[in-house]
């Protein structure tokens, strides 16, 4: 029977922790490394609902994208995150969180988003948007992707297709009056990569969420900007991770959380 440590070592092999952003808190964060694993729940976030779901399913491990915490001085039931941690530890649940390292990894969040966005590069897959860092092997990695559509597309048509691919309730956008051809994508909060997209000549930038001033910049620079939702642009990765875990650990039952949905709704 594989252990929590075994699962973490596998996930680290496909999304090395070295690729995380500086202060990000990723990896094996909660539980016992030697605990046996017969069932895993994969979720974008670890919430009270997800913990309860995992306990009811008899899972020993939750694998999430977003870390449950970044820095803590205590674990008590007197705050929201503390309650979740107490509930997990009492129920024998462990947690592995693969965040910005999974954003950057090949086959990770941004490659999944690039597929949803319909873009590819000369090699058949979307290319690195920038060089965010390098692994000890010298291999470059990036927190974004860039590519081209098979054929130019009017922005309204493109957004209808993207909305369906992301299973989004709505998209926020700025229409620069340009057809969509060369697109940069960044899952989650991608504002830091916007100017890299502009430098590469992208006509369209797709991310999860952006600050208001970035919409103003997009207007001034003549770039289409599409905001698909933080949850929607990243939740694509749950299917990917679940599939990889099923192949790596065929004896383990792997579920995708059915209770965790976007907390942001449209009226």
C-alpha positions as CSV (number, residue, x, y, z in Angstrom):
1,X,0.0,0.0,0.0
2,X,1.4,3.4,-0.9
3,X,1.9,6.0,1.8
4,X,1.3,9.7,1.9
5,X,5.1,10.2,1.4
6,X,5.0,8.0,-1.7
7,X,2.2,10.1,-3.2
8,X,4.1,13.3,-2.4
9,X,7.3,12.1,-3.9
10,X,5.4,11.2,-7.1
11,X,3.7,14.6,-7.3
12,X,7.0,16.3,-6.6
13,X,8.5,14.4,-9.6
14,X,5.9,15.9,-12.0
15,X,5.7,19.3,-10.4
16,X,8.9,19.9,-8.5
17,X,8.6,22.1,-5.5
18,X,11.7,24.1,-6.7
19,X,9.3,25.7,-9.3
20,X,7.2,27.4,-6.7
21,X,7.1,31.1,-6.3
22,X,9.3,32.4,-3.4
23,X,7.0,32.5,-0.4
24,X,4.4,29.9,-1.6
25,X,3.7,27.1,0.8
26,X,3.5,23.9,-1.1
27,X,4.1,20.2,-0.6
28,X,3.2,17.8,2.2
29,X,1.5,20.2,4.7
30,X,-0.7,18.1,7.0
31,X,-0.8,14.6,8.5
32,X,1.5,11.6,8.8
33,X,4.0,10.8,6.1
34,X,3.9,7.1,6.8
35,X,0.1,6.8,6.7
36,X,-1.2,4.2,4.2
37,X,-3.4,5.6,1.3
38,X,-6.3,3.6,-0.1
39,X,-8.4,6.6,-1.3
40,X,-7.6,10.2,-2.3
41,X,-9.8,13.2,-2.9
42,X,-8.6,15.8,-5.4
43,X,-9.9,19.4,-5.0
44,X,-8.9,22.9,-6.0
45,X,-9.2,24.0,-2.3
46,X,-9.5,22.3,1.0
47,X,-12.7,23.5,2.7
48,X,-14.8,22.2,5.5
49,X,-17.1,20.6,2.9
50,X,-14.2,18.9,1.2
51,X,-12.8,17.5,4.5
52,X,-16.3,16.2,5.4
53,X,-16.6,14.6,1.9
54,X,-13.2,13.0,2.2
55,X,-14.1,11.6,5.6
56,X,-17.4,10.2,4.4
57,X,-15.6,8.5,1.5
58,X,-13.0,7.0,3.8
59,X,-10.1,8.8,2.2
60,X,-6.8,9.3,4.0
61,X,-5.5,12.1,1.8
62,X,-6.6,15.3,0.1
63,X,-4.5,16.6,-2.8
64,X,-5.3,20.2,-3.5
65,X,-4.0,23.0,-5.7
66,X,-4.4,25.9,-3.2
67,X,-2.5,25.6,0.1
68,X,-4.6,25.4,3.2
69,X,-2.4,27.9,4.9
70,X,0.7,30.0,4.2
71,X,2.0,30.9,7.7
72,X,0.5,30.0,11.1
73,X,1.5,30.3,14.7
74,X,-1.2,28.1,16.1
75,X,-3.6,25.4,15.2
76,X,-6.8,25.7,17.2
77,X,-10.5,25.6,16.5
78,X,-10.9,29.3,17.1
79,X,-10.5,30.4,13.4
80,X,-11.8,29.0,10.1
81,X,-8.6,27.4,8.9
82,X,-7.7,26.1,12.3
83,X,-11.1,24.3,12.5
84,X,-10.4,22.6,9.2
85,X,-6.9,21.5,10.4
86,X,-8.3,20.2,13.7
87,X,-11.0,18.3,11.8
88,X,-8.5,16.8,9.4
89,X,-6.1,15.7,12.1
90,X,-8.9,14.2,14.2
91,X,-10.1,12.2,11.2
92,X,-6.6,11.0,10.2
93,X,-6.6,13.0,7.0
94,X,-3.4,14.3,5.4
95,X,-3.0,17.1,2.8
96,X,-0.6,17.6,-0.1
97,X,-0.9,21.0,-1.8
98,X,0.8,21.7,-5.2
99,X,0.3,25.4,-6.1
100,X,2.5,27.6,-8.2
101,X,4.8,24.7,-8.9
102,X,1.9,23.0,-10.6
103,X,1.1,26.2,-12.4
104,X,4.5,26.1,-14.0
105,X,4.9,22.4,-14.5
106,X,4.7,20.8,-17.9
107,X,1.2,19.3,-18.1
108,X,0.1,21.5,-15.2
109,X,-2.5,24.3,-14.7
110,X,-1.4,26.5,-17.5
111,X,-1.1,23.8,-20.1
112,X,-4.6,22.7,-19.2
113,X,-5.8,26.3,-19.6
114,X,-3.9,26.6,-22.9
115,X,-5.8,23.5,-24.1
116,X,-9.1,25.0,-23.0
117,X,-8.2,28.3,-24.7
118,X,-7.5,26.4,-28.0
119,X,-3.9,27.6,-28.5
120,X,-0.7,25.8,-29.6
121,X,2.8,26.6,-30.6
122,X,5.2,25.5,-33.3
123,X,5.9,22.3,-31.5
124,X,2.2,21.4,-31.2
125,X,1.7,22.7,-27.6
126,X,1.6,26.1,-26.1
127,X,5.0,27.7,-25.4
128,X,6.4,29.4,-22.3
129,X,5.1,32.9,-21.9
130,X,8.3,34.0,-20.1
131,X,11.2,32.4,-18.2
132,X,10.2,32.6,-14.5
133,X,13.1,30.4,-13.4
134,X,15.2,27.3,-14.1
135,X,15.4,23.9,-12.5
136,X,18.8,22.6,-11.4
137,X,18.9,20.8,-14.8
138,X,18.8,24.2,-16.5
139,X,15.3,23.6,-17.8
140,X,13.3,26.8,-18.0
141,X,9.8,27.1,-16.6
142,X,7.1,29.7,-16.7
143,X,3.9,30.6,-14.9
144,X,2.1,31.3,-18.2
145,X,1.7,30.0,-21.7
146,X,1.4,31.5,-25.2
147,X,0.2,30.2,-28.5
148,X,-2.0,30.7,-31.5
149,X,-5.4,29.6,-32.6
150,X,-5.7,27.5,-35.7
151,X,-7.5,30.4,-37.4
152,X,-8.3,34.0,-36.3
153,X,-11.6,34.3,-34.5
154,X,-13.8,37.2,-33.6
155,X,-13.7,37.9,-29.9
156,X,-17.4,37.3,-29.2
157,X,-17.2,33.8,-30.8
158,X,-14.0,33.1,-29.0
159,X,-15.5,34.0,-25.6
160,X,-18.5,31.8,-26.2
161,X,-16.2,28.8,-26.8
162,X,-13.9,29.7,-23.9
163,X,-16.8,30.2,-21.5
164,X,-18.1,26.7,-22.4
165,X,-14.6,25.1,-22.1
166,X,-14.1,26.7,-18.6
167,X,-17.7,25.9,-17.5
168,X,-17.9,29.6,-16.4
169,X,-21.1,31.4,-15.5
170,X,-19.7,34.6,-17.1
171,X,-16.6,36.3,-18.4
172,X,-15.4,39.8,-17.7
173,X,-13.6,41.3,-20.7
174,X,-12.3,44.3,-22.6
175,X,-12.8,44.3,-26.4
176,X,-9.9,46.0,-28.1
177,X,-11.6,45.6,-31.5
178,X,-9.1,43.0,-32.6
179,X,-9.6,39.4,-33.8
180,X,-8.2,36.7,-31.5
181,X,-5.1,35.0,-33.0
182,X,-2.2,35.0,-30.6
183,X,-3.2,34.4,-27.0
184,X,-1.4,34.3,-23.6
185,X,-3.0,32.4,-20.7
186,X,-2.3,32.5,-17.0
187,X,-4.4,30.5,-14.5
188,X,-5.6,32.3,-11.4
189,X,-4.3,35.8,-10.7
190,X,-2.2,36.5,-13.8
191,X,-1.7,40.2,-13.8
192,X,2.1,40.0,-13.3
193,X,2.4,38.3,-16.7
194,X,0.3,40.8,-18.7
195,X,3.3,42.9,-19.9
196,X,5.2,39.8,-21.0
197,X,2.2,39.0,-23.2
198,X,2.2,42.5,-24.6
199,X,5.9,42.3,-25.4
200,X,5.3,39.1,-27.3
201,X,2.7,40.8,-29.5
202,X,-0.3,38.9,-28.1
203,X,-3.7,40.4,-29.2
204,X,-5.5,38.6,-26.3
205,X,-4.7,37.9,-22.7
206,X,-6.7,35.3,-20.7
207,X,-6.5,34.9,-17.0
208,X,-8.6,34.2,-13.9
209,X,-8.7,37.6,-12.4
210,X,-7.2,41.0,-12.9
211,X,-7.2,44.4,-11.1
212,X,-9.2,47.2,-12.5
213,X,-6.1,49.2,-13.6
214,X,-5.1,46.3,-15.9
215,X,-8.3,46.7,-17.8
216,X,-7.4,50.4,-18.3
217,X,-3.9,49.4,-19.5
218,X,-5.4,46.8,-21.9
219,X,-7.6,49.5,-23.4
220,X,-4.6,51.9,-23.8
221,X,-2.4,49.1,-25.3
222,X,-5.1,47.8,-27.6
223,X,-5.2,44.2,-26.2
224,X,-8.2,42.0,-25.6
225,X,-8.5,41.1,-22.0
226,X,-10.6,38.1,-20.8
227,X,-11.1,37.3,-17.2
228,X,-12.5,33.8,-16.8
229,X,-12.6,33.4,-13.0
230,X,-9.9,32.2,-10.6
231,X,-11.7,29.0,-9.9
232,X,-12.6,28.3,-13.5
233,X,-9.2,28.8,-14.9
234,X,-7.5,26.6,-12.4
235,X,-10.1,23.9,-11.6
236,X,-9.2,22.3,-14.9
237,X,-6.2,20.8,-13.1
238,X,-8.3,18.5,-10.9
239,X,-9.1,16.1,-13.7
240,X,-5.5,16.1,-14.8
241,X,-4.1,15.4,-11.4
242,X,-6.7,12.7,-10.7
243,X,-5.9,10.9,-14.0
244,X,-2.1,11.0,-13.2
245,X,-2.7,9.6,-9.7
246,X,-4.9,6.8,-11.0
247,X,-2.1,5.7,-13.4
248,X,0.7,6.0,-10.9
249,X,-1.3,4.3,-8.1
250,X,-3.8,1.9,-9.7
251,X,-4.6,0.3,-6.4
252,X,-5.8,3.6,-4.9
253,X,-9.3,5.0,-5.5
254,X,-9.1,8.6,-6.6
255,X,-12.1,10.9,-6.5
256,X,-12.5,14.5,-7.6
257,X,-14.5,16.5,-5.0
258,X,-18.1,16.8,-6.0
259,X,-19.0,19.3,-3.3
260,X,-16.4,22.0,-4.0
261,X,-17.6,24.6,-6.5
262,X,-16.8,28.2,-7.1
263,X,-17.7,30.4,-4.2
264,X,-18.2,33.4,-6.6
265,X,-21.6,33.4,-8.1
266,X,-23.3,35.6,-10.7
267,X,-26.7,37.3,-9.9
